[in-house]
Amino acid sequence: HKEFTGTLTLSTETYSQAIYEILVSLARYGVKRVVFMNGHGGNNTGLTLAAKRARDDFGMLCAICTWWDILANEKLFGNPAEQHAGYAETSFTLASRPEAVRMELANCMATKQVDDDIQFTRAGMARYKNGVVRIPLQTVDVTDTGSMTETHPDDNPHVFDYSMITPEFAENLMNKVVDWMCSFMKDFDKMKETEPNIKRP
């Protein structure tokens, strides 16, 4: 999103190193398992790299959760949960920071297309002849506003109606994700694993 004014960003390398050094600090105190709750797809690569290093270097086991994976099987009023500024992200912000939401401006743009044969479904994924190809793009390549349906326009067109995203709906959706996370963390804590041969920081 760095093309949009106000965005502050770190390189993947810097971000991953910062996360890794936090994990090193935790390992010094005997922490063996860490759960990340990630809210931005661009963080996944850096988190995964740091988690792999921590596993290799000192046996720490990390889990990386994202709200869109948790809600992967959910349809929100006919739309997939994973959308940029879609129903789910708007709901989470409405539940946690209602003063930051301007519902009168809410809309979710259909993913912008630039080619007839290679059809984009998101910034980095496209359809071609019944297959899927990864083409890393900037967000601005596929949306003019930063919002995006994250699907092909034939599957999900431009979404304008946010009237059903009420504070009650937002709170319930947030609670669903929180309940999932609480349940997962309990089971992750007792999950069995093989103990790797590793060094300690």
Secondary structure, 3 states (H helix, E strand, C coil): CCCCCCCCCCCHHHHHHHHHHHHHHHHHCCCCEEEEEECCHHHHHHHHHHHHHHHHHHCCEEEEEEHHHHCCCCEECCEECCCECCHHHHHHHHHHCHHHCCHHHCCECCCCCCCCCCEEEECCEEEECCEEEECCCCHHHHCCCCCECCCCCCCCCCECCCCCCCHHHHHHHHHHHHHHHHHHHHHHHHCCCCCCCCCCC
